[in-house]
Amino acid sequence: MKILVTHRATEAHIAAIREAAPTAEIVVTREPDEIAAHMPTANVIWGSNYLPELLPQCKDLAFIQVSSAGVDRLLRPELLEHPVQLINARGIHGTTIAEHVFLLMLALARQFPALQQAQQRHEWTRLQPQLLANKTLGIIGYGSIGRAIGQRAKAFGMRVLATRRHPAPDVGADEVWPHSRLHELLPLCDYIVLAVPLTAETRHMIGAKELSLCKPSAILINIARGSVVDEAALIAALQAGTIKGAGLDVFEQEPLPADSPLWDMPQVIITPHVAGHMPDYDENVVAILLENLRRYQAGEPLINIVDKEAGY
């Protein structure tokens, strides 16, 4: 077995891989020429910076492990047409992203940006906060991340409505609906969190029509992918007061252009696509990789397989 590591792996990561697959040839490189030389004979790749154009030459490639949950940027024709299994990092982000969501929600509810500006001016300014308790939170996309958000929302005393592709009851939500009821859900929500993968179906899922259905007091939180929202429509809605505010970690173009009106909107909090960051991130990914190496060698089904047709 040959394992090609193109990720920024540490010596400890490689040692763990070697222990899990003691007879494997392990090649660690980020150089395109070396990747090209080893890809055709690799059985496993860890890293998203492989060379997709060489996939047709990879006759024995069993799986590719990537370090993100979202795979929209990877689903090129060469990968879609190849039988290789794509493995993502689904399941490791729930806690850190849920905490980031509540950072954004609480900061907007309690007017934290204005309080911070008052501190910088040395002004004793007392502002009226809003409570999360008894508010309705809509979670669009109720996978592992959505459930982590919902569980924490219930602890805050919020009512939780969620949508997902295949609805099923869950302890973290009062109701779980299909995405087809999105237009019914939006007018009910004080806070709306986007947690769907980016696919052909979810691109611009939130546009001018959807924003017009929201309460004028609604807050939109996006920790999914920037293109889930029609950003021009969002800017227009914020400028017109169609919705009250937004907490945005992802954008249609990243980095967010310096001339974007979003930067200067007092009712918007911007973070630079960091909601999924956490200590020991790679160690969590390596745990998935090691389990799949064990399963691959034992002839067992792998975990965290991406449905390439569905896009997640």
Backbone hydrogen bonds in HBPLUS format (Angstrom, degrees):
<---DONOR---> <-ACCEPTOR-->    atom                        ^
c    i                          cat <-CA-CA->   ^        H-A-AA   ^      H-
h    n   atom  resd res      DA  || num        DHA   H-A  angle D-A-AA Bond
n    s   type  num  typ     dist DA aas  dist angle  dist       angle   num
A0025-GLU N   A0001-MET O   2.79 MM  24  6.21 159.1  1.83 162.3 166.5     1
A0043-ASN N   A0002-LYS O   2.87 MM  41  5.34 166.7  1.89 141.8 146.3     2
A0044-VAL N   A0002-LYS O   3.19 MM  42  6.56 150.5  2.28 156.8 160.2     3
A0003-ILE N   A0025-GLU O   2.79 MM  22  6.17 163.3  1.82 165.0 170.3     4
A0027-VAL N   A0003-ILE O   2.89 MM  24  6.23 166.6  1.91 162.9 167.1     5
A0004-LEU N   A0044-VAL O   2.81 MM  40  6.15 168.4  1.83 161.9 160.6     6
A0046-TRP N   A0004-LEU O   2.91 MM  42  6.38 156.5  1.97 154.1 159.7     7
A0005-VAL N   A0027-VAL O   2.72 MM  22  5.99 175.2  1.72 170.8 172.5     8
A0029-THR N   A0005-VAL O   2.99 MM  24  6.33 159.7  2.03 162.2 168.1     9
A0006-THR N   A0046-TRP O   2.85 MM  40  6.05 156.2  1.91 152.8 160.9    10
A0007-HIS N   A0046-TRP O   3.17 MM  39  6.12 130.0  2.43 148.0 141.7    11
A0009-ALA N   A0007-HIS O   2.83 MM   2  5.50 125.1  2.14 111.5  94.8    12
A0014-ILE N   A0010-THR O   3.11 MM   4  6.47 162.5  2.14 152.5 156.3    13
A0015-ALA N   A0011-GLU O   2.89 MM   4  6.09 154.1  1.96 146.3 154.0    14
A0016-ALA N   A0012-ALA O   2.99 MM   4  6.21 151.5  2.07 144.2 151.3    15
A0017-ILE N   A0013-HIS O   2.98 MM   4  6.32 153.2  2.05 148.5 156.1    16
A0018-ARG N   A0014-ILE O   2.84 MM   4  6.07 158.2  1.89 149.6 155.9    17
A0019-GLU N   A0015-ALA O   2.95 MM   4  6.18 149.0  2.05 142.6 150.8    18
A0020-ALA N   A0016-ALA O   3.02 MM   4  6.25 148.4  2.12 140.7 149.2    19
A0021-ALA N   A0017-ILE O   2.85 MM   4  6.07 141.7  2.00 147.6 158.4    20
A0024-ALA N   A0021-ALA O   3.06 MM   3  5.47 163.5  2.09 118.4 123.6    21
A0034-GLU N   A0031-GLU O   3.04 MM   3  5.39 117.6  2.44 108.2 123.0    22
A0035-ILE N   A0031-GLU O   2.87 MM   4  6.11 160.5  1.91 161.4 168.0    23
A0036-ALA N   A0032-PRO O   2.88 MM   4  6.03 161.7  1.92 148.9 153.7    24
A0037-ALA N   A0033-ASP O   3.07 MM   4  6.29 142.6  2.22 135.7 145.7    25
A0038-HIS N   A0034-GLU O   3.11 MM   4  6.33 146.0  2.23 146.5 153.9    26
A0039-MET N   A0035-ILE O   2.86 MM   4  5.79 151.0  1.94 159.2 165.1    27
A0041-THR N   A0038-HIS O   3.22 MM   3  5.82 147.7  2.33 117.2 125.3    28
A0042-ALA N   A0039-MET O   3.05 MM   3  5.13 169.5  2.07 114.6 117.8    29
A0062-ALA N   A0043-ASN O   2.72 MM  19  5.34 158.1  1.76 134.9 140.4    30
A0045-ILE N   A0063-PHE O   3.14 MM  18  6.62 155.4  2.20 149.5 156.2    31
A0065-GLN N   A0045-ILE O   2.74 MM  20  6.15 163.5  1.77 164.4 167.9    32
A0047-GLY N   A0065-GLN O   2.84 MM  18  6.13 157.3  1.89 167.5 175.0    33
A0054-LEU N   A0051-LEU O   2.93 MM   3  5.70 161.8  1.97 125.0 130.8    34
A0055-LEU N   A0052-PRO O   3.02 MM   3  5.39 164.7  2.04 114.7 119.6    35
A0057-GLN N   A0054-LEU O   2.89 MM   3  5.54 149.4  1.99 120.8 129.9    36
A0058-CYS N   A0055-LEU O   2.86 MM   3  5.08 157.0  1.92 113.5 121.3    37
A0085-GLN N   A0062-ALA O   3.03 MM  23  6.22 176.0  2.04 142.0 141.9    38
A0064-ILE N   A0085-GLN O   2.89 MM  21  6.37 151.4  1.97 159.9 168.1    39
A0087-ILE N   A0064-ILE O   2.78 MM  23  5.90 171.1  1.79 168.1 165.1    40
A0066-VAL N   A0087-ILE O   2.92 MM  21  6.20 164.4  1.94 166.0 169.2    41
A0089-ALA N   A0068-SER O   2.90 MM  21  5.17 166.4  1.92 123.4 125.7    42
A0074-LEU N   A0071-VAL O   2.91 MM   3  5.32 151.9  1.98 115.2 124.4    43
A0076-ARG N   A0074-LEU O   2.72 MM   2  5.69 139.1  1.89 109.8  96.6    44
A0079-LEU N   A0076-ARG O   2.98 MM   3  5.49 125.8  2.28 113.5 126.6    45
A0080-LEU N   A0076-ARG O   3.02 MM   4  6.29 164.1  2.05 158.2 163.4    46
A0081-GLU N   A0077-PRO O   2.93 MM   4  6.00 150.2  2.02 152.1 158.4    47
A0082-HIS N   A0079-LEU O   3.23 MM   3  5.19 144.3  2.37  97.4 107.5    48
A0306-VAL N   A0086-LEU O   2.78 MM 220  5.50 166.4  1.79 169.8 169.7    49
A0088-ASN N   A0304-ASN O   3.17 MM 216  5.85 153.1  2.24 157.8 159.6    50
A0092-ILE N   A0089-ALA O   3.32 MM   3  6.25 164.4  2.35 149.2 148.7    51
A0097-ILE N   A0093-HIS O   2.97 MM   4  5.90 171.2  1.97 171.5 174.3    52
A0098-ALA N   A0094-GLY O   2.95 MM   4  5.89 157.9  2.00 145.8 153.0    53
A0099-GLU N   A0095-THR O   2.99 MM   4  6.17 159.7  2.04 150.8 156.0    54
A0100-HIS N   A0096-THR O   3.07 MM   4  6.28 150.0  2.17 139.2 147.5    55
A0101-VAL N   A0097-ILE O   2.88 MM   4  6.18 154.1  1.95 151.9 158.9    56
A0102-PHE N   A0098-ALA O   3.12 MM   4  6.46 156.1  2.18 148.1 153.4    57
A0103-LEU N   A0099-GLU O   2.93 MM   4  6.22 141.6  2.08 142.0 153.4    58
A0104-LEU N   A0100-HIS O   3.04 MM   4  6.37 160.9  2.08 153.6 156.3    59
A0105-MET N   A0101-VAL O   2.88 MM   4  6.15 164.5  1.91 151.6 156.4    60
A0106-LEU N   A0102-PHE O   2.91 MM   4  5.73 166.4  1.93 141.1 145.7    61
A0107-ALA N   A0103-LEU O   2.99 MM   4  5.98 156.4  2.04 142.8 150.2    62
A0108-LEU N   A0104-LEU O   3.06 MM   4  6.20 157.3  2.11 146.9 152.3    63
A0109-ALA N   A0105-MET O   2.85 MM   4  5.98 158.7  1.90 148.4 155.5    64
A0110-ARG N   A0106-LEU O   2.90 MM   4  5.88 154.7  1.96 148.8 153.9    65
A0112-PHE N   A0107-ALA O   2.78 MM   5  4.77 155.3  1.84 146.2 150.8    66
A0111-GLN N   A0108-LEU O   3.41 MM   3  5.05 167.2  2.43  98.3 101.1    67
A0130-GLN N   A0109-ALA O   2.76 MM  21  4.92 153.6  1.82 135.1 143.7    68
A0115-LEU N   A0111-GLN O   3.09 MM   4  6.41 154.3  2.16 150.8 158.9    69
A0116-GLN N   A0112-PHE O   2.84 MM   4  6.05 156.4  1.90 158.4 164.4    70
A0117-GLN N   A0113-PRO O   2.98 MM   4  6.23 154.5  2.05 145.5 152.4    71
A0118-ALA N   A0114-ALA O   2.97 MM   4  6.19 151.6  2.05 142.8 150.5    72
A0119-GLN N   A0115-LEU O   2.97 MM   4  6.25 150.0  2.06 143.2 151.3    73
A0120-GLN N   A0116-GLN O   3.01 MM   4  6.34 155.1  2.08 147.3 153.4    74
A0121-ARG N   A0117-GLN O   3.10 MM   4  6.39 135.7  2.30 138.6 150.3    75
A0121-ARG N   A0118-ALA O   3.11 MM   3  5.03 128.0  2.39  92.8 106.7    76
A0123-GLU N   A0118-ALA O   2.82 MM   5  5.02 177.5  1.82 149.7 149.1    77
A0122-HIS N   A0119-GLN O   2.93 MM   3  4.82 155.1  1.99 102.1 110.0    78
A0135-LYS N   A0132-LEU O   3.04 MM   3  5.49 156.0  2.10 136.8 136.4    79
A0134-ASN N   A0157-GLY O   2.86 MM  23  5.78 171.5  1.87 130.9 132.5    80
A0159-ARG N   A0135-LYS O   2.89 MM  24  6.15 162.7  1.92 154.0 159.4    81
A0190-ASP N   A0136-THR O   2.81 MM  54  5.29 157.3  1.87 140.2 147.7    82
A0191-TYR N   A0136-THR O   3.17 MM  55  6.52 157.4  2.22 156.6 158.5    83
A0137-LEU N   A0159-ARG O   2.74 MM  22  6.06 167.8  1.76 174.5 175.5    84
A0161-LEU N   A0137-LEU O   2.88 MM  24  6.17 168.7  1.89 162.7 166.1    85
A0138-GLY N   A0191-TYR O   2.78 MM  53  6.15 167.6  1.79 157.3 160.6    86
A0193-VAL N   A0138-GLY O   2.78 MM  55  6.17 165.7  1.80 169.1 173.8    87
A0139-ILE N   A0161-LEU O   2.83 MM  22  6.31 155.2  1.89 151.7 159.9    88
A0163-THR N   A0139-ILE O   2.95 MM  24  6.45 150.1  2.04 162.0 163.2    89
A0140-ILE N   A0193-VAL O   2.82 MM  53  6.11 170.3  1.83 172.5 175.8    90
A0195-ALA N   A0140-ILE O   2.77 MM  55  5.68 165.4  1.79 156.6 156.2    91
A0141-GLY N   A0163-THR O   2.89 MM  22  5.62 150.8  1.97 143.6 149.6    92
A0147-ARG N   A0143-GLY O   2.87 MM   4  6.03 159.7  1.91 154.4 159.9    93
A0148-ALA N   A0144-SER O   3.11 MM   4  6.24 153.0  2.18 137.5 144.4    94
A0149-ILE N   A0145-ILE O   3.04 MM   4  6.35 153.9  2.11 151.9 159.0    95
A0150-GLY N   A0146-GLY O   2.88 MM   4  6.14 160.7  1.92 149.4 155.1    96
A0151-GLN N   A0147-ARG O   2.91 MM   4  6.10 162.1  1.94 155.3 158.5    97
A0152-ARG N   A0148-ALA O   3.37 MM   4  6.51 156.9  2.43 138.8 144.0    98
A0153-ALA N   A0149-ILE O   2.91 MM   4  6.14 150.7  1.99 149.5 159.0    99
A0154-LYS N   A0150-GLY O   3.00 MM   4  6.26 154.2  2.07 151.9 157.2   100
A0155-ALA N   A0151-GLN O   3.37 MM   4  6.65 146.7  2.49 134.8 142.9   101
A0156-PHE N   A0152-ARG O   3.19 MM   4  6.57 133.2  2.42 138.9 151.0   102
A0156-PHE N   A0153-ALA O   3.01 MM   3  5.06 131.7  2.25  96.7 110.2   103
A0158-MET N   A0153-ALA O   3.07 MM   5  5.44 166.5  2.08 146.1 144.7   104
A0157-GLY N   A0154-LYS O   2.97 MM   3  5.00 156.1  2.03 103.0 110.2   105
A0174-ASP N   A0160-VAL O   2.79 MM  14  5.30 145.4  1.91 135.1 146.3   106
A0175-GLU N   A0160-VAL O   3.38 MM  15  6.91 149.6  2.48 151.9 158.8   107
A0162-ALA N   A0175-GLU O   2.97 MM  13  6.31 149.2  2.06 149.6 159.1   108
A0177-TRP N   A0162-ALA O   2.68 MM  15  6.06 167.8  1.70 153.9 154.8   109
A0164-ARG N   A0177-TRP O   2.95 MM  13  6.46 144.1  2.08 157.0 168.1   110
A0173-ALA N   A0170-ASP O   3.21 MM   3  5.65 169.0  2.22 116.4 118.8   111
A0181-ARG N   A0178-PRO O   3.01 MM   3  5.84 171.2  2.02 125.1 128.0   112
A0182-LEU N   A0179-HIS O   2.99 MM   3  5.34 151.7  2.07 124.2 122.7   113
A0184-GLU N   A0181-ARG O   2.99 MM   3  5.19 132.2  2.23 103.7 117.4   114
A0185-LEU N   A0181-ARG O   2.99 MM   4  6.29 143.5  2.12 150.2 161.5   115
A0185-LEU N   A0182-LEU O   3.01 MM   3  5.05 122.3  2.36  96.3 111.4   116
A0186-LEU N   A0182-LEU O   3.02 MM   4  6.20 164.0  2.05 166.6 167.7   117
A0188-LEU N   A0185-LEU O   2.94 MM   3  5.56 153.1  2.01 123.7 132.3   118
A0189-CYS N   A0186-LEU O   3.22 MM   3  5.58 165.5  2.24 117.1 121.2   119
A0219-ILE N   A0190-ASP O   2.98 MM  29  6.37 149.0  2.08 141.9 150.5   120
A0192-ILE N   A0219-ILE O   2.88 MM  27  6.26 152.9  1.95 164.7 170.3   121
A0221-ILE N   A0192-ILE O   2.73 MM  29  5.98 165.9  1.75 170.3 169.1   122
A0194-LEU N   A0221-ILE O   2.86 MM  27  6.26 157.9  1.91 161.6 168.8   123
A0223-ILE N   A0194-LEU O   3.44 MM  29  6.16 164.7  2.47 151.1 153.7   124
A0202-THR N   A0199-THR O   3.17 MM   3  5.18 126.9  2.47  95.7 109.0   125
A0203-ARG N   A0199-THR O   3.01 MM   4  6.01 130.4  2.26 152.3 161.8   126
A0205-MET N   A0202-THR O   2.99 MM   3  4.83 137.6  2.17 134.8 123.0   127
A0204-HIS N   A0227-SER O   2.72 MM  23  5.84 163.5  1.74 148.5 154.5   128
A0205-MET N   A0228-VAL O   2.85 MM  23  5.40 110.9  2.33 124.8 140.0   129
A0206-ILE N   A0228-VAL O   3.08 MM  22  6.41 165.8  2.10 159.0 162.5   130
A0230-ASP N   A0206-ILE O   2.88 MM  24  6.19 165.9  1.90 165.2 163.8   131
A0211-LEU N   A0207-GLY O   2.95 MM   4  6.14 164.9  1.97 160.2 164.8   132
A0212-SER N   A0208-ALA O   2.98 MM   4  6.11 146.2  2.10 144.1 152.9   133
A0213-LEU N   A0210-GLU O   3.08 MM   3  5.25 143.2  2.22 100.6 111.3   134
A0214-CYS N   A0211-LEU O   3.18 MM   3  5.34 153.0  2.26 103.2 111.1   135
A0218-ALA N   A0215-LYS O   3.01 MM   3  5.06 165.9  2.03 112.4 114.9   136
A0244-LYS N   A0218-ALA O   2.92 MM  26  5.45 135.8  2.12 140.2 153.7   137
A0220-LEU N   A0245-GLY O   3.09 MM  25  6.50 161.2  2.12 140.7 141.6   138
A0247-GLY N   A0220-LEU O   2.82 MM  27  6.30 152.7  1.90 150.4 158.4   139
A0222-ASN N   A0247-GLY O   2.98 MM  25  6.50 155.2  2.04 159.1 166.6   140
A0249-ASP N   A0222-ASN O   3.06 MM  27  6.12 167.9  2.08 166.1 167.2   141
A0228-VAL N   A0225-ARG O   3.07 MM   3  5.67 166.8  2.09 120.1 123.9   142
A0229-VAL N   A0226-GLY O   3.15 MM   3  6.00 164.1  2.18 121.3 125.4   143
A0233-ALA N   A0230-ASP O   3.01 MM   3  5.35 117.5  2.42 104.8 119.8   144
A0234-LEU N   A0230-ASP O   2.95 MM   4  6.29 150.0  2.04 150.5 160.2   145
A0235-ILE N   A0231-GLU O   2.90 MM   4  6.15 163.6  1.93 153.6 156.9   146
A0236-ALA N   A0232-ALA O   3.05 MM   4  6.26 162.5  2.08 145.7 150.5   147
A0237-ALA N   A0233-ALA O   2.91 MM   4  6.10 152.9  1.98 143.8 151.4   148
A0238-LEU N   A0234-LEU O   2.90 MM   4  6.15 157.2  1.96 154.9 160.5   149
A0239-GLN N   A0235-ILE O   2.93 MM   4  6.13 160.4  1.97 151.7 157.4   150
A0240-ALA N   A0236-ALA O   2.94 MM   4  6.06 147.2  2.05 143.2 152.0   151
A0241-GLY N   A0237-ALA O   3.03 MM   4  5.97 116.1  2.45 133.6 147.7   152
A0242-THR N   A0237-ALA O   2.82 MM   5  4.83 140.6  1.98 150.8 153.5   153
A0241-GLY N   A0238-LEU O   3.32 MM   3  5.13 148.2  2.43  93.9 103.0   154
A0246-ALA N   A0267-GLN O   3.11 MM  21  6.63 152.4  2.19 147.4 153.0   155
A0269-ILE N   A0246-ALA O   2.97 MM  23  6.48 155.3  2.03 152.4 160.4   156
A0248-LEU N   A0269-ILE O   2.87 MM  21  6.24 163.5  1.90 172.2 175.3   157
A0271-THR N   A0248-LEU O   2.95 MM  23  6.31 159.1  1.99 157.8 158.3   158
A0273-HIS N   A0249-ASP O   2.82 MM  24  4.70 123.0  2.14 129.6 145.9   159
A0260-SER N   A0257-PRO O   3.02 MM   3  5.51 164.3  2.05 121.6 122.6   160
A0263-TRP N   A0260-SER O   3.29 MM   3  6.08 150.7  2.39 120.7 124.7   161
A0264-ASP N   A0261-PRO O   3.21 MM   3  5.81 138.5  2.39 114.1 122.7   162
A0265-MET N   A0262-LEU O   3.31 MM   3  5.40 170.6  2.32 109.8 112.5   163
A0268-VAL N   A0265-MET O   3.12 MM   3  5.46 157.6  2.18 119.9 119.9   164
A0273-HIS N   A0271-THR O   3.00 MM   2  5.97 137.6  2.18 105.9  94.4   165
A0277-HIS N   A0274-VAL O   3.02 MM   3  5.30 162.6  2.05 113.5 119.2   166
A0284-ASN N   A0280-ASP O   3.22 MM   4  6.55 146.8  2.33 147.2 154.4   167
A0284-ASN N   A0281-TYR O   3.03 MM   3  5.39 127.1  2.32 104.9 117.9   168
A0285-VAL N   A0281-TYR O   3.20 MM   4  6.65 150.0  2.30 146.1 154.8   169
A0286-VAL N   A0282-ASP O   2.77 MM   4  6.01 162.8  1.79 155.3 160.1   170
A0287-ALA N   A0283-GLU O   3.06 MM   4  6.25 145.4  2.19 137.5 145.9   171
A0288-ILE N   A0285-VAL O   3.01 MM   3  5.28 122.5  2.35 102.6 116.5   172
A0289-LEU N   A0285-VAL O   3.00 MM   4  6.39 161.4  2.04 152.4 158.0   173
A0290-LEU N   A0286-VAL O   2.76 MM   4  5.98 166.6  1.78 159.8 162.1   174
A0291-GLU N   A0287-ALA O   3.10 MM   4  6.21 158.2  2.15 140.0 145.9   175
A0292-ASN N   A0288-ILE O   2.97 MM   4  6.23 155.7  2.03 149.4 156.3   176
A0293-LEU N   A0289-LEU O   2.83 MM   4  6.12 144.9  1.96 148.7 159.4   177
A0294-ARG N   A0290-LEU O   2.98 MM   4  6.24 158.0  2.03 147.5 152.9   178
A0295-ARG N   A0291-GLU O   2.94 MM   4  6.23 160.6  1.98 145.7 151.3   179
A0296-TYR N   A0292-ASN O   2.77 MM   4  5.83 159.3  1.81 144.5 150.6   180
A0297-GLN N   A0293-LEU O   3.03 MM   4  6.16 164.8  2.06 147.9 151.4   181
A0298-ALA N   A0294-ARG O   3.02 MM   4  6.20 137.4  2.21 140.0 152.2   182
A0298-ALA N   A0295-ARG O   3.12 MM   3  4.99 124.0  2.45  90.7 105.6   183
A0299-GLY N   A0295-ARG O   2.89 MM   4  5.94 108.4  2.42 140.0 156.7   184
A0300-GLU N   A0295-ARG O   2.78 MM   5  4.74 159.0  1.83 145.6 144.8   185
A0299-GLY N   A0296-TYR O   3.23 MM   3  5.12 155.4  2.29  97.6 104.9   186
A0311-GLY N   A0307-ASP O   2.78 MM   4  5.93 150.0  1.87 157.1 167.3   187
